[in-house]
Amino acid sequence: MGGVTIEDPEQVVLESDPHRRLAYSWHTFTPEFAKAVGLSDEALARVTAEPRSKVTFDIEQAGETVKLTIVHSGFEPGSGVRESISQGWPELLSNLKTLLETGETLSPITETAR
């Protein structure tokens, strides 16, 4: 997002079953990331104080197609990260679907997806 690469030894793969499942700990929020996506200093402080969450991708055959299920879990009540990703994942997945179907994305991730 925004050309920022985040490397952190605590961002790890938790489960891996090739072609079926991938689960990893959600990323670190850095000042570079915050700047790239327009996150305020206040919002950055709030999300960096939260515990890491977990993202799981499950892929399964569904007839002649493939079903992708994504679960992002591990949030505390009132999570700012949960609020942010609940808008971001739908747009990201819509772009992924369009990319797979046409070779092009609909649009870059917008401010509402951040």
C-alpha positions in Angstrom: 0.0 0.0 0.0 1.4 3.3 -1.1 4.7 1.6 -2.1 5.7 0.9 1.5 7.4 -2.3 2.3 7.0 -3.4 5.9 9.5 -6.0 7.3 9.1 -7.1 10.9 10.2 -10.4 12.5 6.9 -10.5 14.4 4.9 -10.5 11.2 5.0 -14.3 10.6 3.3 -17.1 8.8 1.2 -19.0 11.4 -0.2 -21.7 9.1 0.7 -22.9 5.6 -0.9 -25.6 3.6 0.0 -24.9 -0.1 -3.0 -24.3 -2.4 -5.4 -24.6 0.6 -4.6 -22.3 3.5 -2.4 -19.4 4.5 -2.6 -17.7 7.9 -0.3 -14.9 9.1 -0.1 -12.3 11.8 -1.3 -8.9 10.6 1.3 -6.3 9.8 3.1 -3.6 11.8 1.9 -0.1 11.5 4.9 2.2 10.8 5.1 6.0 10.4 6.0 5.3 6.7 2.8 3.3 6.2 0.8 5.9 8.0 2.1 8.6 5.8 1.6 6.6 2.6 -2.1 5.9 3.4 -2.9 9.2 5.1 -3.3 7.9 8.6 -3.1 10.7 11.3 -0.7 10.6 14.2 -3.6 10.0 16.5 -4.9 7.0 14.5 -1.4 5.6 14.2 -0.9 5.7 17.9 -4.3 4.0 18.4 -3.6 1.1 16.0 0.0 0.5 17.1 -1.3 0.0 20.7 -3.6 -2.9 19.6 -2.5 -6.5 19.7 -1.7 -8.2 16.4 -4.6 -9.8 14.6 -4.6 -12.8 12.3 -5.5 -13.1 8.6 -6.5 -16.5 7.2 -7.0 -17.3 3.5 -8.8 -20.6 2.8 -9.0 -21.8 -0.8 -11.3 -24.7 -1.8 -12.6 -26.1 -5.0 -16.2 -25.2 -5.8 -17.2 -27.2 -8.9 -15.3 -25.7 -11.8 -14.4 -22.6 -9.8 -12.4 -21.8 -6.7 -13.8 -20.3 -3.5 -11.6 -17.9 -1.5 -12.6 -17.3 2.2 -10.7 -14.6 4.2 -11.1 -14.3 7.9 -9.4 -11.5 9.8 -9.7 -12.2 13.5 -8.3 -11.4 16.9 -9.7 -7.9 17.6 -10.5 -6.4 20.9 -13.8 -4.5 21.3 -13.6 -1.0 19.7 -10.6 -2.0 17.5 -9.5 0.8 15.2 -7.7 -1.8 13.0 -11.0 -3.8 12.7 -12.8 -0.6 11.7 -10.2 0.2 9.1 -9.9 -3.2 7.5 -13.7 -3.8 7.4 -13.7 -1.1 4.6 -10.4 -2.1 3.0 -10.9 -5.9 2.5 -14.0 -5.6 0.3 -12.3 -3.2 -2.1 -9.1 -5.2 -2.2 -11.0 -8.4 -2.9 -13.1 -6.7 -5.6 -9.9 -5.5 -7.3 -8.4 -9.1 -7.0 -11.5 -10.6 -8.6 -11.4 -8.0 -11.5 -7.7 -8.6 -11.9 -8.1 -12.3 -12.2 -11.0 -11.9 -14.7 -9.6 -9.1 -16.9 -5.9 -8.6 -16.1 -6.7 -5.1 -14.8 -7.8 -3.7 -11.4 -10.8 -1.5 -10.9 -8.8 1.3 -9.1 -6.1 1.8 -6.6 -7.0 1.4 -2.9 -8.9 4.5 -1.9 -8.9 6.5 1.3 -12.0 4.6 2.5 -10.1 1.3 2.3 -7.4 2.6 4.6 
